[in-house]
Amino acid sequence: MNRICIYPKDIARITGKSYRQSLRIHNNIKKKHNKEPHQLITLDELCQYLGLDNDQTRKSL
């Protein structure tokens, strides 16, 4: 079963950046999509923001 939601730890694993930088990216994506604090971001939103391929990113999780 594949996950839809992405957390800062996942961003750190995908990009190789620190947790703190990944948290900043996570919050920037939330701001861009006008999400409230309790709402989650999806893998598609992350890939669109970073310009990554969805299929390769799914494999790395």
N, C-alpha and C positions, 0 to 999 in steps of 0.2 A: 504494500500500500504506500503510495506516494504522499508526502506532505505538501500542503499548499502554502502554509504560513512560514515566514522566514523571520528569524531572530538575529540579533547582533552577533551571536556566537557563530551562526551559519555564515554570515557575511565575512567574518574574520577567517573562517575556514576556506571559503571560496576565493577571497582576494589575497589572503596572506598578510593582511593588515592587522594591526593590534585591535584588541577588543574596544578600546576607547575610540579609535578612528572608525571602527565598524558601527559603533553606537551613534556616532555623528552622521554617518551615511544613512543609517536607519531613520534617524530623526528628520534628516533632509527629505527623504522619500515621503515620510508622513506629511511634512509641510507642503510638499509639492502637490500631493493628492488631497489636501485639506481634510486629513483624517483626525479624529479625536484621539486622545491618549489611550483609550481602551481598545481602539481598533488596530488590527494587525495588517502587515503588508504581505503581499503575495510574491511568489517567485517571479511571476510575469512582470510585476512592477519593478522588482529589483533588476531584472535583466534589461528592461527598457531604460532604466535610469543609468545603469553602468555600460550599456551597449554590449551586453553579452548574449551568447547563443543559449536559448532555453534548454536544448537537448544536452549540451555539454555541461551546463550548470546542474541539471537534474542528476546526471551521472556522478558529479563530484560530491553530492550530498549522500 
